[in-house]
Amino acid sequence: MIAVVKAKPLDGAEGTEVRDCPKPVPGPDEVVIRVGATAICGTDKHIYHWDPSIHDSVKPPRIYGHEFCGFVEELGSNAKRAFEGELHPGDYVSAEMHVICGECPQCRTGNGHICSRTKIYGLHEDGAFAEFVKVPASNVIKLPAYVPLRVGAFLDALGNAVHCTQVLDLAGKSVAITGFGPIGAMAAAICEHSGAATVIVTDVSDHQLETARRWAASRNFANLHAFNVRTTEPKEVKRAIDAITDGVGVDAVLEMSGSAAAINFALDAVRMGGFLSLLGLPAGHSVTIENYTRNVIFKGVTLQGVIGRRMYSTWQRMLSLLRSGLDVEWVVQATYDSLSDFHTGVGLFDRHEALKVVFFPEGEEQANKRLGSP
């Protein structure tokens, strides 16, 4: 099979090869899935450039990629028995690529998403930038036909956005999103779909902000406000937010950037007793909080760190949102009918010319035929 391999601990095309690899064989408790569609995520970008943040997680050679959907190809012997009547060859599926131990205190208290022994397929084990991927049968998620392949390709990332937003009721709320990258864009769509009264987007890229405005116009969503916090003084943006929220501040902030400046701006802009959902990762390991006493303690804010997806309530919520009409297919802004175009696709993603880049290892037309789509 053709796969994208982190072959050497080097940056860019020198360290990543698109090459022939053995097709995986399922162990007793595993399933091999024919990859229908797979998407690039920020973590894949870090692997591609061999950023220091992933040196301890990825040991070349490694097939990477962890966002995908596809079709059951082969079930291991135990999986056939355990999932008899539930999983069959040809079934349309995705998978939770965080594989947990099931035994640690977190797993045994319903918090497997923060399992201390998590293995991530695409980092610690071979992933989905391939024609076939092998995963534990217990992690397979059957997908309904109303999930298009282009959306099924990035359910992992959409799950992050759903996890970020499902920790509070968005209906009627004013929400700020700091960073309009792929997950910020999905979060904005969830906010609008869930009845948020106002969505305020901040970013440092005019291109990203214009994408946000075009999306809002396409949805006839008049209550989007977009600000460039690089070209406009944060104090001016804060005054504008105060005017929008009648001086109260926003009810909630979804922090997607990991930028210290954005986190401090969020703490300044959120209302007394407000909520911050924190997903973005900083460039380093530390962030300095300015005026901690005023903006955290005396404000009585709630800070929620978000990792991965709750297993499996986030998946259930995500599929319910899609069934009810949540539209996120617009975040796919580039597609390729072969993994051979991987380097080109990463280049687009690198330059922020596409929120999501999706690859169809055997071509989009063939994948849709397997799905039964016209």
Backbone torsions as a table, in degrees:
resi	resn	phi	psi	omega
1	MET	NA	156.3	175.2
2	ILE	-86.9	135.8	-179.3
3	ALA	-146.9	157.7	175.1
4	VAL	-96.8	119.3	-171.6
5	VAL	-119.7	128.7	167.3
6	LYS	-77.2	94.8	-169.9
7	ALA	-85.1	-32.7	-176.3
8	LYS	-140.3	154.9	178.4
9	PRO	-77.4	61.6	-177.4
10	LEU	-133.0	159.2	-179.2
11	ASP	-76.5	143.6	167.8
12	GLY	65.7	-148.2	-174.9
13	ALA	-64.0	-21.9	177.6
14	GLU	-66.9	-29.9	-176.6
15	GLY	-102.9	-11.1	-177.5
16	THR	-120.4	130.2	179.4
17	GLU	-122.4	141.9	169.3
18	VAL	-100.2	111.2	-170.1
19	ARG	-148.9	170.8	179.0
20	ASP	-77.0	135.2	179.6
21	CYS	-136.7	158.5	177.0
22	PRO	-64.5	139.8	174.3
23	LYS	-67.5	134.4	-177.9
24	PRO	-68.2	149.7	177.3
25	VAL	-113.5	129.0	-176.2
26	PRO	-71.7	138.1	167.7
27	GLY	-75.3	178.4	-176.2
28	PRO	-54.6	-36.4	-175.4
29	ASP	-104.6	20.2	-173.1
30	GLU	-118.7	164.5	177.0
31	VAL	-129.8	136.3	171.3
32	VAL	-97.1	130.0	-177.2
33	ILE	-117.2	131.5	172.3
34	ARG	-77.0	119.3	-175.1
35	VAL	-73.7	120.0	176.8
36	GLY	-87.1	-41.3	-179.3
37	ALA	-153.8	144.9	-178.7
38	THR	-146.3	144.1	-172.5
39	ALA	-122.9	152.3	176.2
40	ILE	-81.3	138.7	176.9
41	CYS	-123.2	167.8	-179.4
42	GLY	-58.0	-35.5	178.4
43	THR	-63.4	-38.8	178.5
44	ASP	-62.8	-36.1	176.5
45	LYS	-62.8	-40.9	177.9
46	HIS	-64.3	-39.7	178.4
47	ILE	-65.6	-44.5	-178.2
48	TYR	-57.3	-42.6	-177.7
49	HIS	-90.6	2.9	179.6
50	TRP	51.2	51.4	178.0
51	ASP	-69.7	147.7	-177.2
52	PRO	-55.1	-27.4	-175.5
53	SER	-63.9	-20.1	-176.7
54	ILE	-112.8	3.6	-177.8
55	HIS	-57.8	-35.5	-177.1
56	ASP	-82.6	-10.6	-175.4
57	SER	-102.2	-31.7	-173.7
58	VAL	-113.3	123.6	178.1
59	LYS	-115.6	101.9	-178.9
60	PRO	-60.5	149.4	-1.7
61	PRO	-80.0	140.8	-178.7
62	ARG	-147.3	127.4	169.5
63	ILE	-72.8	124.2	-178.9
64	TYR	-109.6	-174.1	-172.8
65	GLY	101.3	129.8	-178.9
66	HIS	-137.3	5.0	175.4
67	GLU	-109.4	122.0	-176.3
68	PHE	-168.9	165.1	164.9
69	CYS	-140.7	164.1	-178.8
70	GLY	-178.4	-152.8	-170.5
71	PHE	-135.0	132.3	-179.6
72	VAL	-56.1	127.1	179.5
73	GLU	-104.0	-44.6	-174.6
74	GLU	-156.6	139.3	178.1
75	LEU	-111.8	139.4	173.6
76	GLY	-67.1	166.5	-172.8
77	SER	-60.1	-44.6	179.7
78	ASN	-70.4	-36.6	-180.0
79	ALA	-63.2	-36.5	178.5
80	LYS	-60.7	-41.6	-178.6
81	ARG	-74.8	-46.9	-174.6
82	ALA	-66.6	-33.4	-174.5
83	PHE	-112.5	24.1	179.2
84	GLU	-58.8	128.3	-178.6
85	GLY	87.8	-8.9	-178.1
86	GLU	-112.6	-41.3	-179.6
87	LEU	-119.7	132.0	179.7
88	HIS	-137.9	152.8	172.9
89	PRO	-53.2	134.8	-179.2
90	GLY	95.8	-14.3	179.4
91	ASP	-61.1	141.5	178.5
92	TYR	-83.0	121.8	-171.3
93	VAL	-145.3	166.5	162.4
94	SER	-132.8	-167.9	178.3
95	ALA	-155.1	145.2	168.9
96	GLU	-75.4	116.6	-172.9
97	MET	-90.7	1.0	168.3
98	HIS	-90.6	114.3	-178.2
99	VAL	-104.1	120.3	-171.3
100	ILE	-106.5	165.8	-173.3
101	CYS	-81.4	-29.2	-178.9
102	GLY	79.1	0.0	-173.4
103	GLU	-122.5	-21.2	-176.6
104	CYS	-73.3	165.7	-179.5
105	PRO	-56.0	-35.7	179.3
106	GLN	-64.6	-48.8	-179.2
107	CYS	-61.1	-38.1	-174.5
108	ARG	-82.9	0.3	175.5
109	THR	-119.5	22.5	176.3
110	GLY	77.8	19.7	-178.5
111	ASN	-122.4	44.7	-177.8
112	GLY	-60.6	-22.1	179.6
113	HIS	-65.4	-16.2	175.2
114	ILE	-116.2	31.4	175.6
115	CYS	-54.9	132.9	-177.0
116	SER	-73.7	-9.9	-178.3
117	ARG	-118.7	25.2	-176.3
118	THR	-58.3	134.8	168.7
119	LYS	-110.3	133.2	-179.0
120	ILE	-108.4	119.9	177.5
121	TYR	-73.6	131.9	-172.0
122	GLY	105.2	-13.6	173.7
123	LEU	-124.1	-64.3	-177.5
124	HIS	-84.8	-25.3	176.9
125	GLU	-131.1	165.5	-178.8
126	ASP	-61.7	144.4	-172.5
127	GLY	-114.9	-151.4	-163.1
128	ALA	-104.9	2.0	173.6
129	PHE	-78.8	68.7	-173.8
130	ALA	-163.2	169.5	176.6
131	GLU	-75.4	-24.5	177.4
132	PHE	-140.8	147.5	177.9
133	VAL	-136.6	144.1	-179.8
134	LYS	-108.5	128.8	-178.6
135	VAL	-138.6	159.5	173.4
136	PRO	-62.3	137.7	-178.4
137	ALA	-59.6	-33.3	-177.8
138	SER	-67.4	-16.1	-178.4
139	ASN	-97.0	-2.4	-177.8
140	VAL	-75.3	136.5	177.6
141	ILE	-117.1	120.0	175.4
142	LYS	-73.6	136.7	-178.1
143	LEU	-108.7	138.5	174.8
144	PRO	-77.6	160.8	-176.4
145	ALA	-66.4	-19.3	-179.2
146	TYR	-75.1	-3.9	174.5
147	VAL	-93.5	106.6	-179.8
148	PRO	-66.6	155.0	-179.0
149	LEU	-55.7	-38.1	-177.8
150	ARG	-65.7	-25.7	175.9
151	VAL	-89.5	-40.8	175.8
152	GLY	-55.8	-26.5	-179.3
153	ALA	-64.6	-22.3	-176.2
154	PHE	-132.7	35.1	179.9
155	LEU	-63.6	-29.5	176.0
156	ASP	-56.3	-49.5	-179.5
157	ALA	-70.6	-40.9	177.0
158	LEU	-60.1	-36.0	176.3
159	GLY	-60.6	-37.6	175.5
160	ASN	-61.1	-43.5	179.9
161	ALA	-65.8	-40.1	178.4
162	VAL	-65.8	-43.2	177.8
163	HIS	-59.0	-42.8	178.9
164	CYS	-59.4	-37.7	-172.0
165	THR	-96.4	-18.0	-175.3
166	GLN	-83.3	-1.2	179.8
167	VAL	-83.1	-1.4	174.8
168	LEU	-152.9	161.4	178.2
169	ASP	-82.9	118.6	-175.4
170	LEU	-87.0	-15.6	-174.2
171	ALA	-60.0	125.3	178.0
172	GLY	76.1	3.0	-175.4
173	LYS	-89.8	156.3	167.1
174	SER	-95.3	127.0	-173.4
175	VAL	-128.3	131.8	172.7
176	ALA	-105.6	138.1	176.7
177	ILE	-118.9	115.4	-178.8
178	THR	-97.3	100.9	-178.4
179	GLY	109.8	108.6	-177.3
180	PHE	-104.2	54.2	168.8
181	GLY	-82.7	-162.1	-176.3
182	PRO	-57.0	-47.8	-176.5
183	ILE	-74.6	-34.1	173.6
184	GLY	-61.2	-39.4	178.2
185	ALA	-65.3	-42.5	177.7
186	MET	-64.4	-40.3	179.2
187	ALA	-62.8	-38.7	177.3
188	ALA	-61.8	-41.9	179.0
189	ALA	-63.4	-39.6	178.3
190	ILE	-66.1	-41.7	178.3
191	CYS	-58.8	-48.7	-179.2
192	GLU	-63.2	-43.7	-178.7
193	HIS	-65.4	-31.5	-175.4
194	SER	-89.5	1.7	173.8
195	GLY	90.9	22.4	175.2
196	ALA	-60.3	139.2	-177.7
197	ALA	-73.6	-38.7	-175.9
198	THR	-143.5	137.2	174.7
199	VAL	-123.6	123.0	178.8
200	ILE	-112.6	124.6	-178.6
201	VAL	-112.7	132.1	172.2
202	THR	-121.0	144.0	178.1
203	ASP	-159.9	172.7	177.4
204	VAL	-107.0	5.1	-177.3
205	SER	-118.1	121.1	175.3
206	ASP	-61.7	-34.0	179.5
207	HIS	-62.0	-45.7	179.8
208	GLN	-65.3	-40.1	-179.3
209	LEU	-67.7	-35.5	176.9
210	GLU	-67.8	-35.4	174.2
211	THR	-60.4	-42.1	178.4
212	ALA	-61.8	-43.4	-178.9
213	ARG	-65.5	-41.2	179.4
214	ARG	-64.2	-40.8	177.8
215	TRP	-60.6	-48.4	-178.8
216	ALA	-59.7	-41.0	179.4
217	ALA	-64.0	-38.5	-179.3
218	SER	-66.4	-24.6	-179.7
219	ARG	-99.1	1.2	-174.2
220	ASN	55.1	37.3	179.9
221	PHE	-96.8	101.3	-171.9
222	ALA	-80.7	-15.5	-172.2
223	ASN	-98.1	36.3	171.8
224	LEU	-99.0	135.8	175.7
225	HIS	-128.6	127.0	-174.7
226	ALA	-121.6	132.7	-176.6
227	PHE	-132.9	136.1	172.7
228	ASN	-89.8	111.3	-176.2
229	VAL	-87.6	4.2	172.3
230	ARG	-93.0	-39.8	-176.4
231	THR	-95.4	-11.5	177.3
232	THR	-118.6	133.8	-179.7
233	GLU	-57.9	133.4	178.5
234	PRO	-53.4	-33.7	179.2
235	LYS	-64.0	-36.9	177.8
236	GLU	-67.9	-40.6	178.3
237	VAL	-64.3	-40.9	178.7
238	LYS	-62.2	-40.3	178.4
239	ARG	-63.9	-39.3	178.7
240	ALA	-64.8	-40.4	178.7
241	ILE	-66.3	-39.1	176.2
242	ASP	-59.8	-40.5	179.2
243	ALA	-66.1	-41.2	-179.4
244	ILE	-65.1	-36.1	-174.3
245	THR	-103.6	18.4	179.6
246	ASP	57.4	35.4	174.7
247	GLY	80.7	0.9	-175.8
248	VAL	-85.9	-34.0	-171.6
249	GLY	98.8	166.4	-177.0
250	VAL	-77.6	149.9	179.1
251	ASP	-68.5	-37.8	-175.0
252	ALA	-148.5	150.1	174.3
253	VAL	-124.0	131.6	172.2
254	LEU	-104.4	105.6	-172.3
255	GLU	-94.3	113.3	-173.2
256	MET	-111.4	-9.1	-168.8
257	SER	-93.7	-32.2	-173.2
258	GLY	77.8	-0.4	-179.3
259	SER	-74.0	133.2	178.1
260	ALA	-60.0	-39.7	179.1
261	ALA	-62.5	-40.9	-179.2
262	ALA	-68.5	-39.9	180.0
263	ILE	-64.7	-43.4	178.9
264	ASN	-68.4	-36.2	175.6
265	PHE	-63.5	-41.4	179.1
266	ALA	-60.3	-43.4	179.7
267	LEU	-65.4	-32.5	178.7
268	ASP	-74.2	-35.0	-173.4
269	ALA	-87.2	-21.3	-176.6
270	VAL	-74.5	149.7	-177.3
271	ARG	-75.3	168.9	172.5
272	MET	-59.1	130.6	-178.9
273	GLY	73.7	14.4	-177.8
274	GLY	-77.5	-174.1	-170.1
275	PHE	-131.4	133.0	173.5
276	LEU	-120.0	123.2	174.9
277	SER	-103.9	116.2	-167.6
278	LEU	-109.9	112.2	179.2
279	LEU	-116.3	-32.7	-174.6
280	GLY	-63.7	142.5	178.8
281	LEU	-100.9	131.1	178.8
282	PRO	-72.4	162.4	179.5
283	ALA	-63.5	-37.8	176.6
284	GLY	-106.2	-155.6	-178.6
285	HIS	-102.4	-7.7	-173.7
286	SER	-128.8	150.6	175.2
287	VAL	-133.6	132.4	177.9
288	THR	-90.9	124.4	177.6
289	ILE	-93.1	122.7	178.9
290	GLU	-87.7	140.6	178.3
291	ASN	49.1	52.6	-179.2
292	TYR	-55.6	-41.5	-177.9
293	THR	-60.0	-48.2	-177.7
294	ARG	-72.4	-46.3	-167.9
295	ASN	-89.7	-12.1	177.9
296	VAL	-117.3	-61.8	-174.3
297	ILE	-69.2	-56.7	-175.7
298	PHE	-70.4	-20.8	175.4
299	LYS	-82.3	-20.2	-179.0
300	GLY	64.5	37.7	-177.4
301	VAL	-80.6	158.4	174.3
302	THR	-107.8	127.9	177.6
303	LEU	-109.4	125.4	-179.0
304	GLN	-119.4	111.4	173.0
305	GLY	-77.5	136.7	-175.9
306	VAL	-119.7	127.7	173.7
307	ILE	-133.0	130.4	175.1
308	GLY	56.3	-142.3	-177.5
309	ARG	-129.5	139.7	174.1
310	ARG	-66.3	134.3	-174.6
311	MET	-100.7	109.2	5.8
312	TYR	-127.3	27.9	-178.6
313	SER	-64.2	-34.3	177.9
314	THR	-63.2	-42.0	179.2
315	TRP	-62.1	-42.8	-179.9
316	GLN	-64.1	-43.0	179.0
317	ARG	-64.4	-41.8	-178.6
318	MET	-62.3	-46.1	179.7
319	LEU	-66.5	-34.3	176.6
320	SER	-65.9	-40.6	177.7
321	LEU	-63.2	-42.6	178.8
322	LEU	-65.1	-39.5	178.9
323	ARG	-64.1	-33.9	-178.0
324	SER	-82.5	1.5	173.5
325	GLY	111.6	5.9	176.1
326	LEU	-56.2	125.8	-177.6
327	ASP	-108.8	111.1	175.9
328	VAL	-125.8	4.5	-178.1
329	GLU	-63.2	-24.5	-179.1
330	TRP	-63.7	-18.6	179.7
331	VAL	-73.2	-15.2	175.9
332	VAL	-80.2	110.4	-173.9
333	GLN	-117.0	3.8	174.3
334	ALA	-158.5	136.5	177.8
335	THR	-134.5	152.4	178.5
336	TYR	-138.1	142.0	-177.9
337	ASP	-90.6	17.8	178.9
338	SER	-161.2	146.4	173.1
339	LEU	-71.0	-13.2	178.7
340	SER	-62.1	-21.0	179.8
341	ASP	-91.7	17.6	-173.7
342	PHE	-57.6	-46.8	-177.6
343	HIS	-61.6	-38.6	177.5
344	THR	-64.6	-43.9	-179.8
345	GLY	-64.0	-40.7	177.1
346	VAL	-62.6	-37.2	178.2
347	GLY	-60.2	-44.6	176.8
348	LEU	-60.4	-45.6	-179.5
349	PHE	-63.3	-42.0	178.4
350	ASP	-57.7	-42.6	-175.4
351	ARG	-86.8	7.8	-179.9
352	HIS	58.6	32.9	178.0
353	GLU	-91.8	-5.4	176.3
354	ALA	-150.6	130.2	177.4
355	LEU	-66.1	-46.9	177.0
356	LYS	-130.7	136.9	176.0
357	VAL	-116.5	125.1	-175.7
358	VAL	-119.0	137.1	177.1
359	PHE	-113.6	140.0	175.1
360	PHE	-114.0	99.4	-172.7
361	PRO	-55.1	-32.3	177.4
362	GLU	-112.6	15.2	179.5
363	GLY	96.0	143.5	-176.8
364	GLU	-66.3	-39.2	-178.4
365	GLU	-61.5	-45.9	-178.6
366	GLN	-66.2	-39.8	179.4
367	ALA	-63.9	-40.3	178.3
368	ASN	-67.8	-31.5	174.5
369	LYS	-63.1	-41.9	178.0
370	ARG	-63.2	-36.0	179.3
371	LEU	-73.9	-22.5	-177.3
372	GLY	89.9	14.8	178.2
373	SER	-82.7	153.8	179.1
374	PRO	-69.9	NA	NA
